[in-house]
């Protein structure tokens, strides 16, 4: 099962600079475990205590997984996962 995972700039240090990597898994949790096996350290930046980190947004085919089944969201071949860390900022 091939799933494209789009990697944000801040996490590309774990993927040797790659903007996107392929992964596999029947759920988002399995996908992150698969990514961790090939890109050590990345999972801890996305998942904490078995849940998505509060300030990391994950989209399955442009749909926020928090409104689906969170880390247990089911995946199928050809899906695209986009990881977006929340960004704060503005003018002081």
VMD Tcl script that builds the backbone (N, CA, C; Angstrom):
set m [mol new atoms 276]
animate dup $m
set s [atomselect $m all]
$s set {name element resname resid chain x y z} {
  {N N UNK 1 A 0.850 -1.166 0.000}
  {CA C UNK 1 A 0.000 0.000 0.000}
  {C C UNK 1 A 0.899 1.234 0.000}
  {N N UNK 2 A 0.754 2.089 -0.986}
  {CA C UNK 2 A 1.561 3.303 -1.073}
  {C C UNK 2 A 0.734 4.519 -0.682}
  {N N UNK 3 A 1.225 5.231 0.300}
  {CA C UNK 3 A 0.595 6.451 0.774}
  {C C UNK 3 A 1.646 7.552 0.719}
  {N N UNK 4 A 1.317 8.656 0.087}
  {CA C UNK 4 A 2.251 9.776 0.022}
  {C C UNK 4 A 2.098 10.615 1.281}
  {N N UNK 5 A 3.227 10.930 1.904}
  {CA C UNK 5 A 3.234 11.758 3.105}
  {C C UNK 5 A 4.025 13.024 2.787}
  {N N UNK 6 A 3.350 14.156 2.842}
  {CA C UNK 6 A 4.000 15.440 2.586}
  {C C UNK 6 A 4.596 15.943 3.895}
  {N N UNK 7 A 5.880 16.228 3.833}
  {CA C UNK 7 A 6.648 16.573 5.024}
  {C C UNK 7 A 6.893 18.079 5.080}
  {N N UNK 8 A 6.567 18.741 6.202}
  {CA C UNK 8 A 6.831 20.175 6.315}
  {C C UNK 8 A 8.326 20.433 6.478}
  {N N UNK 9 A 8.745 21.624 6.157}
  {CA C UNK 9 A 10.159 21.988 6.210}
  {C C UNK 9 A 10.799 21.639 7.546}
  {N N UNK 10 A 10.117 21.915 8.639}
  {CA C UNK 10 A 10.692 21.705 9.966}
  {C C UNK 10 A 10.987 20.229 10.271}
  {N N UNK 11 A 10.318 19.300 9.578}
  {CA C UNK 11 A 10.545 17.872 9.821}
  {C C UNK 11 A 11.419 17.215 8.756}
  {N N UNK 12 A 11.849 17.959 7.764}
  {CA C UNK 12 A 12.641 17.373 6.680}
  {C C UNK 12 A 14.024 16.937 7.115}
  {N N UNK 13 A 14.470 17.372 8.274}
  {CA C UNK 13 A 15.755 16.894 8.789}
  {C C UNK 13 A 15.707 15.387 9.041}
  {N N UNK 14 A 14.503 14.855 9.254}
  {CA C UNK 14 A 14.338 13.415 9.494}
  {C C UNK 14 A 14.209 12.622 8.199}
  {N N UNK 15 A 13.917 13.306 7.092}
  {CA C UNK 15 A 13.714 12.629 5.806}
  {C C UNK 15 A 14.794 13.001 4.800}
  {N N UNK 16 A 15.947 13.407 5.288}
  {CA C UNK 16 A 17.069 13.790 4.424}
  {C C UNK 16 A 16.666 14.865 3.416}
  {N N UNK 17 A 15.824 15.795 3.861}
  {CA C UNK 17 A 15.435 16.915 3.025}
  {C C UNK 17 A 14.301 16.652 2.053}
  {N N UNK 18 A 13.778 15.436 2.053}
  {CA C UNK 18 A 12.698 15.098 1.116}
  {C C UNK 18 A 11.394 15.813 1.492}
  {N N UNK 19 A 10.732 16.378 0.485}
  {CA C UNK 19 A 9.458 17.066 0.694}
  {C C UNK 19 A 8.303 16.096 0.859}
  {N N UNK 20 A 8.447 14.911 0.302}
  {CA C UNK 20 A 7.409 13.883 0.410}
  {C C UNK 20 A 8.083 12.514 0.450}
  {N N UNK 21 A 7.490 11.615 1.214}
  {CA C UNK 21 A 7.983 10.241 1.307}
  {C C UNK 21 A 6.793 9.304 1.173}
  {N N UNK 22 A 7.068 8.064 0.808}
  {CA C UNK 22 A 6.025 7.054 0.752}
  {C C UNK 22 A 5.993 6.297 2.066}
  {N N UNK 23 A 4.803 5.892 2.449}
  {CA C UNK 23 A 4.647 5.108 3.654}
  {C C UNK 23 A 3.562 4.083 3.446}
  {N N UNK 24 A 3.356 3.243 4.458}
  {CA C UNK 24 A 2.293 2.246 4.377}
  {C C UNK 24 A 1.684 2.038 5.751}
  {N N UNK 25 A 0.456 1.547 5.742}
  {CA C UNK 25 A -0.250 1.257 6.982}
  {C C UNK 25 A -1.737 1.331 6.765}
  {N N UNK 26 A -2.474 0.594 7.552}
  {CA C UNK 26 A -3.924 0.583 7.446}
  {C C UNK 26 A -4.586 1.717 8.206}
  {N N UNK 27 A -3.835 2.290 9.158}
  {CA C UNK 27 A -4.319 3.439 9.922}
  {C C UNK 27 A -3.207 4.474 9.987}
  {N N UNK 28 A -3.551 5.652 10.428}
  {CA C UNK 28 A -2.556 6.708 10.592}
  {C C UNK 28 A -1.482 6.286 11.601}
  {N N UNK 29 A -1.879 5.624 12.682}
  {CA C UNK 29 A -0.918 5.155 13.684}
  {C C UNK 29 A 0.086 4.185 13.055}
  {N N UNK 30 A -0.393 3.274 12.218}
  {CA C UNK 30 A 0.499 2.320 11.549}
  {C C UNK 30 A 1.408 3.039 10.556}
  {N N UNK 31 A 0.880 4.042 9.880}
  {CA C UNK 31 A 1.689 4.822 8.951}
  {C C UNK 31 A 2.824 5.523 9.680}
  {N N UNK 32 A 2.524 6.146 10.822}
  {CA C UNK 32 A 3.569 6.841 11.575}
  {C C UNK 32 A 4.616 5.867 12.100}
  {N N UNK 33 A 4.206 4.673 12.494}
  {CA C UNK 33 A 5.164 3.646 12.933}
  {C C UNK 33 A 6.055 3.230 11.760}
  {N N UNK 34 A 5.463 3.109 10.568}
  {CA C UNK 34 A 6.236 2.778 9.372}
  {C C UNK 34 A 7.240 3.885 9.061}
  {N N UNK 35 A 6.802 5.125 9.142}
  {CA C UNK 35 A 7.722 6.252 8.893}
  {C C UNK 35 A 8.868 6.245 9.896}
  {N N UNK 36 A 8.544 5.976 11.158}
  {CA C UNK 36 A 9.566 5.953 12.203}
  {C C UNK 36 A 10.628 4.891 11.925}
  {N N UNK 37 A 10.215 3.761 11.341}
  {CA C UNK 37 A 11.174 2.686 11.062}
  {C C UNK 37 A 12.189 3.092 9.989}
  {N N UNK 38 A 11.809 4.013 9.122}
  {CA C UNK 38 A 12.702 4.455 8.047}
  {C C UNK 38 A 13.275 5.846 8.262}
  {N N UNK 39 A 12.627 6.616 9.140}
  {CA C UNK 39 A 13.052 7.995 9.415}
  {C C UNK 39 A 13.010 8.225 10.929}
  {N N UNK 40 A 13.976 7.630 11.649}
  {CA C UNK 40 A 13.961 7.694 13.112}
  {C C UNK 40 A 13.860 9.119 13.653}
  {N N UNK 41 A 12.970 9.277 14.647}
  {CA C UNK 41 A 12.788 10.558 15.310}
  {C C UNK 41 A 11.565 11.328 14.844}
  {N N UNK 42 A 11.048 10.987 13.684}
  {CA C UNK 42 A 9.930 11.763 13.137}
  {C C UNK 42 A 8.627 11.542 13.906}
  {N N UNK 43 A 8.379 10.323 14.340}
  {CA C UNK 43 A 7.117 10.015 15.010}
  {C C UNK 43 A 6.941 10.825 16.297}
  {N N UNK 44 A 7.993 11.004 17.056}
  {CA C UNK 44 A 7.901 11.745 18.310}
  {C C UNK 44 A 7.547 13.215 18.090}
  {N N UNK 45 A 7.787 13.711 16.911}
  {CA C UNK 45 A 7.448 15.103 16.583}
  {C C UNK 45 A 5.986 15.262 16.176}
  {N N UNK 46 A 5.323 14.137 15.902}
  {CA C UNK 46 A 3.938 14.160 15.430}
  {C C UNK 46 A 2.977 13.610 16.480}
  {N N UNK 47 A 3.425 12.582 17.209}
  {CA C UNK 47 A 2.571 11.860 18.153}
  {C C UNK 47 A 3.155 11.972 19.557}
  {N N UNK 48 A 2.261 12.156 20.535}
  {CA C UNK 48 A 2.671 12.197 21.935}
  {C C UNK 48 A 1.643 11.415 22.745}
  {N N UNK 49 A 2.084 10.448 23.482}
  {CA C UNK 49 A 1.198 9.661 24.338}
  {C C UNK 49 A 0.079 8.986 23.548}
  {N N UNK 50 A 0.404 8.528 22.326}
  {CA C UNK 50 A -0.561 7.824 21.510}
  {C C UNK 50 A -1.602 8.693 20.816}
  {N N UNK 51 A -1.416 10.014 20.884}
  {CA C UNK 51 A -2.345 10.950 20.249}
  {C C UNK 51 A -1.547 11.953 19.422}
  {N N UNK 52 A -2.230 12.562 18.465}
  {CA C UNK 52 A -1.567 13.612 17.694}
  {C C UNK 52 A -1.193 14.756 18.626}
  {N N UNK 53 A -0.012 15.299 18.408}
  {CA C UNK 53 A 0.396 16.454 19.203}
  {C C UNK 53 A -0.583 17.602 18.970}
  {N N UNK 54 A -0.792 18.369 19.985}
  {CA C UNK 54 A -1.789 19.438 19.950}
  {C C UNK 54 A -1.555 20.447 18.830}
  {N N UNK 55 A -0.306 20.786 18.577}
  {CA C UNK 55 A -0.003 21.824 17.600}
  {C C UNK 55 A 0.493 21.274 16.265}
  {N N UNK 56 A 0.099 20.047 15.969}
  {CA C UNK 56 A 0.404 19.449 14.670}
  {C C UNK 56 A -0.922 19.081 14.018}
  {N N UNK 57 A -1.132 19.595 12.822}
  {CA C UNK 57 A -2.344 19.276 12.074}
  {C C UNK 57 A -1.994 18.241 11.014}
  {N N UNK 58 A -2.851 17.230 10.890}
  {CA C UNK 58 A -2.639 16.173 9.907}
  {C C UNK 58 A -3.892 16.077 9.052}
  {N N UNK 59 A -3.676 16.063 7.748}
  {CA C UNK 59 A -4.792 16.019 6.800}
  {C C UNK 59 A -4.699 14.759 5.952}
  {N N UNK 60 A -5.833 14.122 5.783}
  {CA C UNK 60 A -5.967 12.974 4.893}
  {C C UNK 60 A -6.743 13.465 3.681}
  {N N UNK 61 A -6.060 13.536 2.547}
  {CA C UNK 61 A -6.707 14.027 1.328}
  {C C UNK 61 A -7.445 15.343 1.587}
  {N N UNK 62 A -6.785 16.272 2.261}
  {CA C UNK 62 A -7.300 17.616 2.569}
  {C C UNK 62 A -8.375 17.665 3.656}
  {N N UNK 63 A -8.604 16.567 4.370}
  {CA C UNK 63 A -9.568 16.561 5.472}
  {C C UNK 63 A -8.826 16.383 6.796}
  {N N UNK 64 A -9.098 17.253 7.741}
  {CA C UNK 64 A -8.460 17.209 9.051}
  {C C UNK 64 A -8.825 15.903 9.757}
  {N N UNK 65 A -7.813 15.095 10.099}
  {CA C UNK 65 A -8.079 13.786 10.702}
  {C C UNK 65 A -8.675 13.891 12.101}
  {N N UNK 66 A -8.566 15.028 12.737}
  {CA C UNK 66 A -9.181 15.195 14.061}
  {C C UNK 66 A -10.706 15.079 13.980}
  {N N UNK 67 A -11.250 15.357 12.790}
  {CA C UNK 67 A -12.697 15.277 12.593}
  {C C UNK 67 A -13.110 13.949 11.959}
  {N N UNK 68 A -12.135 13.060 11.792}
  {CA C UNK 68 A -12.429 11.713 11.287}
  {C C UNK 68 A -12.271 10.791 12.500}
  {N N UNK 69 A -11.176 10.041 12.585}
  {CA C UNK 69 A -10.931 9.169 13.735}
  {C C UNK 69 A -9.569 9.410 14.372}
  {N N UNK 70 A -9.033 10.617 14.190}
  {CA C UNK 70 A -7.746 10.937 14.788}
  {C C UNK 70 A -6.662 9.999 14.298}
  {N N UNK 71 A -5.851 9.536 15.209}
  {CA C UNK 71 A -4.716 8.683 14.841}
  {C C UNK 71 A -5.159 7.295 14.368}
  {N N UNK 72 A -6.399 6.946 14.621}
  {CA C UNK 72 A -6.937 5.656 14.163}
  {C C UNK 72 A -7.668 5.777 12.819}
  {N N UNK 73 A -7.542 6.923 12.165}
  {CA C UNK 73 A -8.157 7.120 10.851}
  {C C UNK 73 A -7.652 6.057 9.885}
  {N N UNK 74 A -8.562 5.425 9.189}
  {CA C UNK 74 A -8.206 4.370 8.231}
  {C C UNK 74 A -7.659 4.976 6.940}
  {N N UNK 75 A -6.672 4.287 6.369}
  {CA C UNK 75 A -6.015 4.728 5.145}
  {C C UNK 75 A -6.194 3.695 4.044}
  {N N UNK 76 A -6.144 4.159 2.805}
  {CA C UNK 76 A -6.198 3.256 1.669}
  {C C UNK 76 A -5.093 3.630 0.681}
  {N N UNK 77 A -4.776 2.707 -0.172}
  {CA C UNK 77 A -3.754 2.899 -1.185}
  {C C UNK 77 A -4.057 4.159 -2.003}
  {N N UNK 78 A -3.046 4.991 -2.190}
  {CA C UNK 78 A -3.208 6.205 -2.979}
  {C C UNK 78 A -3.573 7.438 -2.170}
  {N N UNK 79 A -3.806 7.285 -0.863}
  {CA C UNK 79 A -4.117 8.448 -0.028}
  {C C UNK 79 A -2.910 9.378 0.059}
  {N N UNK 80 A -3.196 10.627 0.381}
  {CA C UNK 80 A -2.142 11.615 0.623}
  {C C UNK 80 A -2.323 12.171 2.020}
  {N N UNK 81 A -1.255 12.135 2.787}
  {CA C UNK 81 A -1.233 12.690 4.141}
  {C C UNK 81 A -0.373 13.947 4.105}
  {N N UNK 82 A -0.903 15.024 4.674}
  {CA C UNK 82 A -0.153 16.267 4.786}
  {C C UNK 82 A 0.006 16.590 6.261}
  {N N UNK 83 A 1.236 16.810 6.689}
  {CA C UNK 83 A 1.531 17.164 8.070}
  {C C UNK 83 A 1.853 18.654 8.104}
  {N N UNK 84 A 1.116 19.394 8.937}
  {CA C UNK 84 A 1.334 20.831 9.041}
  {C C UNK 84 A 1.435 21.237 10.507}
  {N N UNK 85 A 2.609 21.654 10.935}
  {CA C UNK 85 A 2.697 22.163 12.300}
  {C C UNK 85 A 1.985 23.505 12.363}
  {N N UNK 86 A 1.266 23.734 13.452}
  {CA C UNK 86 A 0.584 25.016 13.636}
  {C C UNK 86 A 1.639 26.107 13.792}
  {N N UNK 87 A 1.361 27.239 13.204}
  {CA C UNK 87 A 2.305 28.345 13.260}
  {C C UNK 87 A 1.622 29.534 13.935}
  {N N UNK 88 A 2.304 30.098 14.899}
  {CA C UNK 88 A 1.793 31.285 15.574}
  {C C UNK 88 A 2.647 32.469 15.159}
  {N N UNK 89 A 2.084 33.587 15.222}
  {CA C UNK 89 A 2.886 34.772 14.875}
  {C C UNK 89 A 1.998 35.966 14.677}
  {N N UNK 90 A 2.600 36.976 14.175}
  {CA C UNK 90 A 1.877 38.222 13.969}
  {C C UNK 90 A 2.762 39.377 14.390}
  {N N UNK 91 A 2.188 40.512 14.394}
  {CA C UNK 91 A 2.948 41.707 14.756}
  {C C UNK 91 A 2.743 42.035 16.227}
  {N N UNK 92 A 3.797 42.450 16.843}
  {CA C UNK 92 A 3.721 42.796 18.268}
  {C C UNK 92 A 3.294 44.223 18.454}
}
mol reanalyze $m
mol bondsrecalc $m
mol representation Tube
mol addrep $m
